[in-house]
Amino acid sequence: MISGIYLVSFVANNNTFGEGIVVVKDGSVNGADATYLYRGHLDYYGDGIKASVEVKHYRGPINSVLGPIKQFNLSLSGKLSGNNFQVSGGMATMPSVSITITGSKIADLAE
């Protein structure tokens, strides 16, 4: 995956949705929205992506798109297409809950 800054949109299977920003560099993913931080790692192979991301509340209401959860880990997989990606997955502790995340590159990283 090309390093950069991505706008991400996410929607859960309970029809809640949100947006945030992530920075991808050297296999790491870091980002946030208004109430949650995202930190994790990704691997990519051809046009495939696998990611493990920790999501942690840092301020404001506890209102994750997956429910009122303060901290959780996501296991995600999907496809890369040019400067865009789409991954889906969920939490091992709540298999009935799923999320789809779509990302679009909005800028290169500063050198």
C-alpha positions as CSV (number, residue, x, y, z in Angstrom):
1,M,0.0,0.0,0.0
2,I,1.3,3.4,-0.8
3,S,2.2,5.5,2.2
4,G,0.1,8.5,2.7
5,I,-2.8,10.2,4.5
6,Y,-6.2,8.6,3.9
7,L,-9.8,9.7,4.5
8,V,-11.6,6.7,5.9
9,S,-15.4,6.1,6.0
10,F,-16.8,3.2,8.0
11,V,-20.1,1.6,8.3
12,A,-21.2,-1.1,10.7
13,N,-23.8,-3.8,10.1
14,N,-26.0,-2.0,12.6
15,N,-26.2,0.9,10.0
16,T,-24.1,3.4,12.0
17,F,-21.3,5.2,10.2
18,G,-18.5,7.6,10.6
19,E,-15.3,9.1,9.2
20,G,-11.8,9.7,10.2
21,I,-8.2,10.1,9.0
22,V,-5.4,7.5,9.0
23,V,-1.7,7.8,8.2
24,V,-0.2,4.7,6.5
25,K,3.6,4.3,6.6
26,D,5.9,1.3,6.5
27,G,3.1,-1.1,7.5
28,S,1.8,1.0,10.4
29,V,-1.6,2.6,10.6
30,N,-2.3,5.6,12.9
31,G,-5.3,7.8,12.9
32,A,-8.4,9.2,14.7
33,D,-11.8,10.7,14.5
34,A,-13.4,13.1,17.0
35,T,-13.6,10.5,19.8
36,Y,-11.4,7.4,19.0
37,L,-7.8,6.8,18.2
38,Y,-6.7,4.0,15.7
39,R,-3.3,2.3,15.9
40,G,-2.3,-0.9,14.1
41,H,-0.4,-2.8,11.5
42,L,-1.1,-3.9,8.0
43,D,0.3,-6.4,5.5
44,Y,-0.4,-6.2,1.8
45,Y,0.2,-8.7,-1.0
46,G,-0.7,-7.8,-4.5
47,D,-4.1,-6.2,-4.2
48,G,-4.9,-7.8,-0.9
49,I,-4.7,-6.2,2.6
50,K,-4.9,-7.7,6.1
51,A,-4.9,-5.4,9.1
52,S,-5.1,-5.5,12.9
53,V,-6.2,-2.2,14.4
54,E,-6.7,-1.2,18.1
55,V,-9.4,1.3,18.5
56,K,-9.4,3.3,21.8
57,H,-11.7,6.0,23.1
58,Y,-9.8,9.2,24.1
59,R,-12.5,11.9,24.7
60,G,-16.2,12.8,24.5
61,P,-19.1,10.4,24.4
62,I,-18.4,6.6,24.0
63,N,-20.1,6.3,20.7
64,S,-18.3,3.8,18.5
65,V,-20.1,2.7,15.3
66,L,-19.9,-0.8,16.8
67,G,-21.6,0.3,20.0
68,P,-20.8,1.9,23.4
69,I,-17.3,0.2,23.6
70,K,-14.3,2.0,25.1
71,Q,-11.6,-0.1,23.5
72,F,-11.5,-3.0,21.0
73,N,-9.4,-4.7,18.4
74,L,-10.4,-5.1,14.7
75,S,-9.2,-7.8,12.4
76,L,-9.7,-6.7,8.8
77,S,-9.1,-7.9,5.3
78,G,-9.9,-6.6,1.8
79,K,-8.6,-5.1,-1.4
80,L,-6.4,-2.3,-2.6
81,S,-7.2,-0.5,-5.8
82,G,-4.8,2.3,-6.8
83,N,-5.1,5.0,-4.1
84,N,-8.2,3.5,-2.6
85,F,-8.9,0.5,-0.3
86,Q,-11.8,-1.4,1.2
87,V,-11.5,-3.7,4.1
88,S,-14.1,-5.6,6.2
89,G,-14.0,-7.5,9.5
90,G,-14.9,-7.2,13.1
91,M,-14.0,-8.2,16.7
92,A,-13.3,-11.8,17.7
93,T,-15.1,-11.1,21.0
94,M,-18.3,-10.0,19.2
95,P,-18.6,-12.1,15.9
96,S,-22.1,-10.8,15.2
97,V,-20.8,-7.2,14.8
98,S,-19.0,-6.3,11.5
99,I,-17.6,-3.2,9.9
100,T,-16.6,-2.1,6.4
101,I,-14.0,0.6,6.0
102,T,-13.3,2.5,2.7
103,G,-10.2,4.6,2.4
104,S,-9.2,7.2,-0.2
105,K,-5.7,8.8,-0.3
106,I,-5.9,12.5,0.2
107,A,-2.2,13.4,0.5
108,D,1.4,12.2,0.4
109,L,3.4,12.2,3.6
110,A,5.9,15.0,4.2
111,E,9.5,14.0,3.6
